[in-house]
Amino acid sequence: MTDAIRRAPTVARMVLDRVAATPDKEAFRWPVAGADGTETWESMTWAETGTRITDLAAGLLSLGLAPEERVVVFSGTRVEWVLADLAINCAGGATTTVYPTSVPEDVLHIVTDSAAVVAFVEDESKAAVLRELADRVPALRTVVLLSGTPQGDELSLDQLAERGRALLAENPAALQKAMDAIGPESLCTLIYTSGTTGRPKGVRLVHDNWTYEGAAIDKLGILLPDDLQYTWLPMSHSFAKVLLAAQLHIGFTTAIDGRIDKIVENLGVIKPTFMAGAPRIFEKVHNRVIASVEAEGGVKAKLFAWAFGVGRKYSAAVQQGKEPGAALKAQHALADKLVLTKLRARFGGRIRLFVSGSAPLSREVAEWFHATGMLIVEGYGLTESSAGTVVNTPVKFKFGTVGRAMDGTVLRIAEDGEVLVKGPGVMRGYHGLPEATAETLDADGWLHTGDIGEVDDEGFLRITDRKKDLIKTSGGKYVAPQPIEIAFPVLCGLASQFMVHGDGRNYVTALVTLDPDALVQWAKTHGIDETDPTALARRDDVRAVVDAAVKELNAGLNRWETIKDFRILDHDLSVEAGELTPSLKLKRRVVEQRYKDVLDEMYSSQRTTV
């Protein structure tokens, strides 16, 4: 081991250790639809989880899976994804991720580039994609359906488990032998970055990357054995994988449901103690609550404003490490009883903390949640650093930063401001891409993140923008788009995406998309009968709302950063259309190319150079 953190040598060992340590404790919980359409939640203990993983891992060995051979998982977030992933790792294979929204061409690239020999697919529709590609993926030997009816040589999950039990009946030591052959440097996952530009690259992460992450998160004290996590995150993303590593090391329970439209409903049912998410989820909640209060008006709105004012004062004292005075404590107790506790009840009433990652979180949103009594700890990392690299903690946090480096990880700021990372979480390279690896991972082991940032005297990292996203106007002025883009949705409750544009131009403009749900709510509040978001986005009074927010935004910007013009698209950007990554990051180059005519239109008339 190269660092002081004690950890298991492999993910397989983590699984065995967790099952042995807490066999009767609940491990996972998931929704099951009944015949009448109602849903119930089922669960399994760690002992039951261990048995299921054992059967599936042995099943993979019965298919001839060799050490470090790749196994694709092409599915949305569900408990079977986790079982498949851990079975692959215990059998000595390497989990290869395909997002459920991936287009066939990307699926083909990942399956062929990884030379995957087995594929777990969510259902018959995903199996159909691979059937269509069958002639072009010769290395793929077997397809296993997580649900639905297999065809031809395909297997169901139960059939794979049955094969595993048969193998172990004949050769009881088969799986143990395979696990003994796995080492810390054995390939564990090949995660294909969704990428904001270019074709996805396979990030090679070994067992030691994940066992380090699990142990380092445990050492932070953020997550506890008695916690109940609710997760909807894409399991194909490193953010979800790092939380799975933490769960194996710490032993908390996870409720799983990948349906984003069920998040609020499920929070009320599950009553979790923590949840991780992308900033957009928190922004939407913030904006909807504000819109709801404004629609109520009257006494309720005044009470809400007072309670939040008290909450903000209490939050400010906590952030400064001060003990709130007696009068503020008394006011806060009343504000909490009358308003804040009811808001927390919408999240199940037991939230201890949220974890935000994947993209920058607005400081305003973080402080707003803290005023309600719910802390969002923002973290930072890349797939190339096993997701968990830097994080705030409930004990030590600063809003507007992504926290401090986890134990064993070191940060450095290069001369041009780029954040460099070194430590046990760093990848072993890009699969089959030595030149790309050399560009990102230098000879001394420093990972060049591509992010611009700064570290304060207490070690807190602040990310200011992506190196490649910096805009240089034709007047020679530099503009960092990211801070502007995350500030706007807080000022405009109707906004979904806000893309700043202006590289090589003589002034800065923006594309705006609107949240369909927020639009419909706004229309209802203002007595407008229209319910079609597309039609609403074209209204002059909607543009007036956006225009007012742009003016407010500009008031806090340098002259050369101000938005001189904007266009509202009549539809939102989406993952399915390839405009956002599955972790909801903007694919800037894709959007700029797709809406080139719209952008060009804003530069058709002469304006003053900025």
C-alpha positions in Angstrom: 0.0 0.0 0.0 1.3 3.4 -0.9 -0.7 5.3 1.8 -1.7 5.0 5.4 -5.3 4.1 4.9 -6.1 0.5 5.7 -8.3 -1.3 3.2 -9.1 -4.6 1.7 -6.9 -5.6 -1.3 -9.8 -6.1 -3.7 -13.5 -5.4 -4.2 -14.2 -9.1 -4.0 -12.6 -9.1 -0.5 -14.7 -6.1 0.5 -17.8 -8.0 -0.5 -16.8 -11.0 1.6 -15.8 -8.9 4.6 -19.1 -7.0 4.5 -21.2 -10.1 4.4 -19.2 -11.6 7.2 -19.4 -8.5 9.4 -23.1 -7.7 9.1 -24.9 -10.7 7.5 -28.3 -9.9 8.9 -28.3 -6.2 8.3 -30.4 -4.8 5.4 -28.2 -4.2 2.3 -30.5 -3.1 -0.5 -34.1 -2.1 -1.0 -35.9 -1.7 -4.3 -39.5 -1.1 -5.6 -41.6 -3.9 -7.0 -44.8 -3.3 -9.0 -47.8 -5.3 -7.9 -50.5 -6.8 -10.2 -52.8 -4.0 -9.3 -50.3 -1.3 -10.2 -49.3 -0.4 -6.7 -45.7 -0.6 -5.6 -44.1 -2.1 -2.6 -40.5 -2.1 -1.5 -38.6 -5.4 -1.1 -35.2 -5.8 0.5 -32.3 -8.2 1.0 -29.8 -8.7 3.8 -26.0 -8.7 3.3 -26.1 -12.5 3.6 -28.7 -12.8 0.9 -26.8 -10.3 -1.2 -23.6 -12.4 -0.8 -25.4 -15.6 -1.9 -26.9 -13.9 -5.0 -23.5 -12.4 -5.9 -21.8 -15.8 -5.4 -24.3 -17.6 -7.7 -24.0 -15.0 -10.5 -20.2 -14.8 -10.2 -19.9 -18.6 -10.5 -22.4 -18.3 -13.4 -19.9 -16.0 -15.2 -17.1 -18.5 -14.6 -19.3 -21.2 -16.1 -19.4 -19.1 -19.3 -15.6 -19.2 -19.4 -15.0 -15.6 -18.1 -11.2 -15.2 -17.7 -9.4 -12.7 -15.4 -9.8 -9.1 -16.4 -12.1 -9.9 -19.3 -14.7 -7.2 -19.8 -18.4 -7.6 -19.1 -20.8 -4.9 -20.3 -23.7 -3.7 -18.1 -26.2 -1.9 -20.3 -29.1 -0.9 -18.0 -30.7 1.9 -16.0 -30.3 2.1 -12.3 -31.7 -0.9 -10.5 -30.6 -3.4 -7.8 -29.8 -6.0 -10.5 -27.1 -3.6 -11.8 -25.3 -3.7 -8.5 -25.6 -7.4 -8.2 -24.2 -7.9 -11.8 -21.4 -5.4 -11.1 -20.2 -7.1 -7.9 -20.6 -10.5 -9.4 -18.3 -9.5 -12.3 -15.7 -8.1 -9.8 -15.9 -11.2 -7.7 -15.4 -13.5 -10.7 -12.3 -11.5 -11.7 -13.8 -9.7 -14.6 -14.0 -6.0 -15.3 -17.3 -4.2 -15.4 -17.7 -2.1 -18.5 -20.4 0.6 -18.4 -22.9 1.6 -21.1 -25.4 4.3 -20.3 -29.0 3.3 -20.8 -29.5 6.3 -23.1 -26.5 5.5 -25.3 -27.2 5.5 -29.0 -26.4 2.3 -30.9 -23.2 3.7 -32.4 -21.8 4.4 -28.9 -22.9 1.0 -27.7 -21.0 -0.5 -30.6 -17.9 1.5 -29.8 -17.9 0.5 -26.2 -18.6 -3.2 -26.7 -15.9 -3.5 -29.5 -13.3 -1.2 -27.9 -13.5 -3.0 -24.6 -13.6 -6.5 -26.3 -16.5 -7.4 -24.0 -17.3 -11.1 -23.9 -20.6 -11.0 -21.9 -23.3 -8.3 -21.6 -25.9 -7.8 -18.9 -28.8 -5.9 -20.5 -31.8 -4.3 -18.7 -34.6 -5.8 -20.8 -35.6 -7.0 -24.2 -35.3 -3.5 -25.8 -31.7 -3.3 -24.8 -31.1 -6.9 -25.9 -32.6 -6.0 -29.3 -29.9 -3.3 -29.7 -27.2 -5.9 -29.3 -29.0 -8.4 -31.6 -28.9 -5.7 -34.3 -25.1 -5.3 -33.7 -24.4 -9.0 -33.4 -22.4 -9.3 -36.6 -20.2 -6.4 -35.6 -19.3 -7.5 -32.0 -17.7 -11.0 -32.6 -16.1 -11.1 -29.2 -19.4 -10.9 -27.4 -20.4 -14.5 -26.5 -23.3 -14.2 -24.1 -26.2 -11.8 -23.4 -27.9 -11.9 -20.0 -31.2 -10.2 -19.4 -31.9 -8.5 -16.1 -35.6 -8.7 -16.8 -37.8 -10.0 -19.7 -37.6 -13.1 -21.8 -34.3 -14.1 -23.4 -34.2 -15.4 -27.0 -31.9 -18.0 -28.5 -28.7 -18.4 -26.6 -29.4 -15.5 -24.3 -29.8 -16.1 -20.6 -32.0 -14.7 -17.8 -30.4 -13.6 -14.6 -32.0 -16.6 -12.8 -30.6 -18.9 -15.5 -27.1 -17.5 -15.0 -27.4 -18.0 -11.2 -28.6 -21.6 -11.8 -25.5 -22.3 -13.9 -23.4 -20.9 -11.1 -24.9 -23.1 -8.5 -24.4 -26.1 -10.8 -20.7 -25.2 -11.2 -20.2 -24.8 -7.4 -21.9 -28.2 -6.8 -19.4 -29.8 -9.1 -16.4 -27.6 -8.1 -16.9 -25.9 -4.7 -13.6 -24.1 -4.8 -14.0 -22.6 -8.3 -15.1 -19.1 -7.2 -12.7 -18.9 -4.3 -9.8 -19.8 -6.7 -10.9 -17.0 -9.0 -11.1 -14.5 -6.2 -7.7 -15.5 -4.9 -6.2 -14.7 -8.3 -7.5 -11.0 -8.1 -4.9 -8.5 -6.9 -5.0 -4.8 -6.0 -3.8 -3.9 -9.5 -6.3 -6.2 -11.4 -8.6 -4.3 -13.7 -11.9 -3.8 -11.9 -13.9 -1.3 -14.0 -13.6 0.2 -17.5 -15.8 3.3 -17.2 -16.4 5.0 -20.5 -16.6 8.7 -19.9 -19.7 10.3 -21.4 -17.5 13.2 -22.4 -18.6 16.7 -23.3 -16.7 16.4 -26.5 -15.4 13.5 -28.7 -15.9 9.7 -28.5 -16.1 8.1 -25.0 -12.8 6.9 -23.6 -12.5 3.9 -21.4 -11.0 4.8 -18.0 -9.0 1.9 -16.5 -9.7 1.7 -12.7 -8.3 -1.2 -10.7 -9.5 -2.8 -7.5 -7.1 -0.7 -5.4 -8.8 2.5 -6.7 -12.2 1.5 -5.3 -11.0 -0.1 -2.0 -9.0 3.2 -1.4 -12.1 5.2 -2.1 -14.3 3.2 0.3 -11.8 3.4 3.1 -11.0 7.1 2.5 -14.7 8.1 2.6 -15.1 6.1 5.8 -12.3 8.0 7.4 -14.0 11.3 6.6 -16.9 10.3 8.9 -19.4 11.7 6.4 -21.4 8.4 6.1 -22.3 6.1 8.9 -23.2 2.4 9.2 -26.8 3.3 10.3 -27.4 5.6 7.4 -30.1 4.8 4.8 -29.1 6.1 1.3 -31.6 6.7 -1.5 -30.0 6.5 -4.9 -31.3 7.3 -8.4 -27.8 8.1 -9.8 -26.8 6.4 -13.1 -24.9 3.3 -12.0 -22.8 3.7 -15.2 -21.3 6.8 -13.7 -18.3 6.8 -11.3 -20.3 8.9 -8.8 -22.5 5.9 -8.1 -19.6 3.4 -8.1 -17.7 5.4 -5.5 -20.8 5.3 -3.2 -21.1 1.6 -3.7 -17.5 1.2 -2.6 -18.3 3.3 0.4 -21.3 1.2 1.2 -19.2 -2.0 1.1 -16.7 -0.5 3.4 -19.1 1.2 5.9 -22.1 -1.1 5.7 -25.0 1.3 5.4 -28.3 0.5 3.5 -29.2 1.7 0.0 -32.6 2.1 -1.5 -32.4 2.0 -5.3 -34.7 3.4 -8.0 -33.4 5.0 -11.1 -36.6 6.8 -12.1 -35.9 10.5 -11.8 -39.6 11.4 -11.8 -40.1 9.3 -8.7 -37.4 11.0 -6.5 -39.7 13.3 -4.5 -42.3 10.6 -4.0 -39.7 8.0 -3.0 -38.1 10.3 -0.5 -41.3 10.5 1.4 -41.7 6.8 1.4 -38.1 5.7 2.1 -37.2 8.6 4.5 -33.5 8.3 3.8 -30.7 10.0 5.9 -28.7 11.0 2.8 -28.9 11.2 -0.9 -26.3 12.1 -3.6 -27.3 14.1 -6.7 -26.3 16.4 -9.5 -26.8 20.2 -8.8 -29.7 20.4 -11.3 -31.8 18.3 -8.9 -31.2 20.7 -6.0 -31.8 23.7 -8.3 -35.1 22.4 -9.4 -36.3 21.8 -5.8 -35.1 25.3 -4.8 -36.9 27.0 -7.8 -40.1 25.0 -7.3 -40.4 25.9 -3.6 -39.8 29.6 -4.3 -42.4 29.5 -7.1 -44.9 27.8 -4.9 -44.4 30.3 -2.1 -44.8 33.2 -4.6 -48.0 31.7 -5.9 -49.4 31.4 -2.4 -48.7 35.0 -1.5 -50.2 36.7 1.5 -49.5 35.7 5.1 -47.9 32.4 4.1 -45.4 34.1 1.9 -44.5 36.6 4.6 -44.2 33.8 7.2 -41.9 31.8 4.8 -39.8 34.9 4.1 -39.4 35.5 7.9 -38.5 31.9 8.6 -36.0 31.8 5.9 -34.5 35.1 7.0 -34.0 33.5 10.5 -32.6 30.3 8.9 -30.1 32.3 6.9 -28.8 34.2 10.0 -28.6 30.9 11.9 -26.7 29.3 8.9 -24.3 32.2 8.7 -23.4 31.8 12.4 -22.8 28.1 11.9 -20.6 28.7 8.8 -18.5 31.1 10.8 -18.1 28.6 13.6 -19.9 30.9 16.0 -22.5 29.9 18.6 -25.8 31.5 17.8 -27.1 33.9 20.5 -30.0 33.1 22.7 -32.4 35.4 20.8 -31.5 33.9 17.5 -31.8 30.4 18.9 -35.3 31.1 20.1 -36.3 32.7 16.8 -34.8 29.7 15.0 -36.7 27.2 17.1 -40.0 28.9 16.2 -39.1 29.3 12.5 -38.2 25.6 12.4 -41.5 24.5 14.0 -43.7 26.7 11.8 -42.0 26.4 8.4 -38.6 24.7 8.1 -39.5 21.3 9.5 -42.4 21.1 7.1 -40.1 21.7 4.2 -37.7 19.0 5.4 -40.7 16.7 5.6 -41.0 16.8 1.8 -37.6 14.9 1.8 -38.8 12.3 4.3 -37.9 14.3 7.4 -34.7 12.4 8.2 -32.2 13.9 5.8 -28.8 14.3 7.5 -27.0 15.5 4.5 -27.0 15.7 0.7 -23.9 15.0 -1.4 -23.6 17.1 -4.6 -21.2 16.2 -7.4 -20.8 15.8 -11.2 -21.0 19.6 -11.8 -20.7 22.9 -9.9 -23.3 23.7 -7.3 -24.5 27.3 -6.9 -23.5 28.7 -3.6 -26.9 30.4 -3.3 -28.6 27.0 -3.6 -26.3 25.5 -1.0 -26.9 28.3 1.5 -30.6 28.1 0.9 -30.7 24.4 1.7 -28.6 25.0 4.8 -31.0 27.6 6.0 -33.7 24.9 5.9 -31.6 22.7 8.1 -30.4 20.4 5.3 -26.7 20.5 4.5 -25.4 19.8 1.0 -21.7 18.8 1.1 -20.2 19.4 -2.3 -17.4 17.3 -3.6 -15.2 17.0 -6.7 -13.6 14.4 -8.7 -13.3 12.9 -12.2 -13.9 9.4 -13.5 -10.1 9.5 -14.0 -9.8 9.9 -10.2 -12.4 7.4 -9.2 -14.9 10.2 -8.6 -14.0 10.8 -4.9 -11.1 13.3 -4.7 -12.1 16.4 -2.7 -15.1 16.9 -0.5 -16.6 19.1 2.2 -17.7 17.4 5.4 -20.4 18.3 7.9 -17.7 19.2 10.4 -15.6 21.3 8.1 -17.2 22.9 5.0 -17.2 26.1 3.0 -19.9 26.9 0.5 -18.5 27.9 -2.9 -15.7 25.4 -2.6 -15.6 21.6 -3.3 -13.8 20.9 0.0 -10.5 19.4 0.9 -8.5 16.5 -0.6 -9.3 13.1 0.9 -6.6 11.5 3.0 -3.9 10.1 0.8 -4.7 12.4 -2.1 -2.6 15.5 -2.9 -3.5 18.6 -5.0 -1.3 21.0 -6.9 -2.2 24.0 -8.9 -0.1 24.3 -12.1 1.3 27.7 -13.4 -1.7 28.1 -15.7 -4.2 27.4 -12.9 -5.0 23.8 -13.8 -5.8 21.5 -10.9 -3.5 18.5 -10.7 -4.3 15.4 -8.6 -2.1 12.6 -7.3 -3.1 9.7 -5.1 -4.4 6.1 -4.9 -7.7 7.1 -6.7 -6.0 8.1 -9.9 -6.7 5.9 -13.0 -4.1 3.6 -14.6 -4.8 5.1 -18.0 -7.2 5.2 -20.9 -7.9 1.8 -22.5 -5.9 1.4 -25.7 -5.0 5.1 -25.9 -1.4 5.6 -24.8 -1.1 9.1 -26.3 -4.3 10.3 -24.6 -3.1 8.8 -21.3 0.3 10.6 -21.6 -1.5 13.9 -22.2 -3.6 13.5 -19.0 -1.3 11.5 -16.7 2.2 12.8 -16.5 5.4 10.8 -15.8 5.3 11.8 -12.1 1.8 10.4 -11.6 0.0 13.8 -11.6 -3.5 13.7 -13.2 -4.1 16.9 -15.2 -7.8 17.5 -14.6 -8.6 20.1 -17.2 -10.2 22.2 -14.5 -9.0 25.7 -13.4 -9.0 26.3 -9.7 -7.4 27.6 -6.5 -6.7 26.3 -3.1 -7.1 28.5 0.0 -4.9 28.6 3.1 -7.1 25.9 4.8 -6.8 23.5 1.8 -10.3 24.1 0.4 -10.4 23.9 -3.4 -12.5 26.2 -5.5 -13.1 25.3 -9.1 -13.5 28.3 -11.4 -14.0 26.7 -14.8 -13.0 24.1 -17.3 -9.8 25.0 -19.0 -11.2 24.2 -22.5 -14.4 26.2 -21.8 -12.7 29.6 -21.2 -13.9 32.2 -23.6 -11.6 34.8 -25.2 -13.5 37.6 -26.9 -12.2 39.2 -30.1 -11.3 42.1 -27.9 -8.9 39.9 -25.9 -10.9 39.7 -22.7 -11.3 36.3 -21.0 -14.7 35.1 -19.7 -15.2 32.1 -17.5 -18.7 30.8 -18.5 -19.3 28.3 -15.7 -19.8 30.7 -12.8 -22.2 32.7 -14.9 -24.1 29.6 -16.0 -24.7 28.3 -12.5 -25.7 31.7 -11.2 -28.5 32.3 -13.7 -31.0 29.5 -12.7 -31.1 30.9 -9.2 -32.1 34.3 -10.5 -34.6 32.9 -12.9 -36.9 30.2 -11.6 -38.1 29.3 -15.1 -34.6 28.5 -16.4 -33.2 25.0 -17.0 -30.0 25.6 -19.0 -28.1 28.7 -19.6 -25.2 28.5 -22.1 -22.8 31.4 -22.4 -21.2 31.9 -25.8 -18.7 34.3 -27.2 -15.3 32.7 -28.0 -13.7 34.7 -30.8 -16.8 37.0 -30.9 -16.8 40.7 -30.0 -19.3 40.3 -27.2 -21.0 37.6 -25.1 -24.4 36.1 -25.7 -26.4 33.2 -24.2 -28.8 30.4 -25.1 -31.6 29.8 -22.6 -33.8 26.8 -22.1 -36.8 26.7 -19.7 -38.0 24.1 -17.2 -41.3 22.7 -18.6 -42.8 22.1 -15.1 -41.8 25.5 -13.9 -43.3 27.1 -17.0 -46.6 25.4 -16.5 -46.7 26.4 -12.9 -45.9 30.0 -13.8 -48.7 30.0 -16.3 -51.2 28.7 -13.8 -50.1 31.2 -11.2 -50.5 34.1 -13.7 -54.0 32.9 -14.8 -52.8 31.7 -18.3 -54.7 28.8 -19.7 -51.9 27.6 -21.9 -50.3 24.3 -20.7 -47.9 23.5 -23.6 -44.3 24.4 -22.5 -43.3 24.9 -26.1 -46.0 27.5 -26.7 -45.3 29.1 -23.3 -41.6 29.5 -24.1 -42.4 31.7 -27.1 -44.5 34.2 -25.1 -43.4 37.8 -24.8 -44.2 37.9 -21.1 -42.0 34.8 -20.5 -39.2 36.5 -22.4 -39.7 39.6 -20.1 -39.2 37.4 -17.0 -35.9 36.0 -18.5 -34.8 39.4 -19.6 -35.3 40.8 -16.1 -33.1 38.0 -14.7 -30.4 38.6 -17.4 -30.3 42.3 -16.3 -30.0 41.2 -12.7 -27.2 38.8 -13.7 -25.4 41.5 -15.7 -25.4 43.9 -12.7 -22.9 41.6 -10.9 -20.6 41.0 -13.9 -17.6 42.8 -15.4 -18.5 44.9 -18.5 -16.9 42.4 -20.9 -18.7 39.4 -19.3 -22.2 40.9 -19.5 -24.8 39.1 -21.7 -25.5 41.5 -24.6 -28.2 39.3 -26.2 -29.9 35.9 -25.6 -32.3 33.5 -27.3 -34.8 31.3 -25.6 -35.1 27.8 -27.2 -38.7 26.4 -27.2 -37.5 23.1 -25.8 -35.1 22.0 -23.1 -31.7 20.3 -23.8 -31.6 16.6 -23.0 -29.4 13.6 -22.6 -31.4 11.7 -25.2 -30.7 14.3 -27.8 -27.0 14.2 -27.0 -26.9 17.8 -25.7 -26.2 16.8 -22.1 -24.1 14.1 -20.6 -25.9 11.4 -18.5 -24.6 13.3 -15.5 -26.4 16.4 -16.9 -23.3 18.3 -17.9 -23.7 20.6 -20.9 -22.1 19.3 -24.2 -21.0 22.8 -25.1 -19.5 22.0 -28.6 -22.5 19.9 -29.6 -25.0 22.6 -28.5 -22.9 25.4 -30.3 -22.9 23.4 -33.5 -26.5 22.4 -33.4 -27.7 25.9 -32.7 -25.1 27.7 -34.8 -27.7 29.6 -36.8 -29.4 30.9 -33.6 -26.1 32.0 -32.2 -25.0 33.6 -35.4 -28.2 35.6 -35.6 -27.2 37.4 -32.4 -24.1 38.7 -34.1 -25.7 39.8 -37.4 -25.8 43.5 -36.4 -22.9 45.6 -35.3 -22.3 46.2 -31.6 -19.6 47.8 -29.5 -16.6 45.5 -29.0 -16.1 44.6 -25.4 
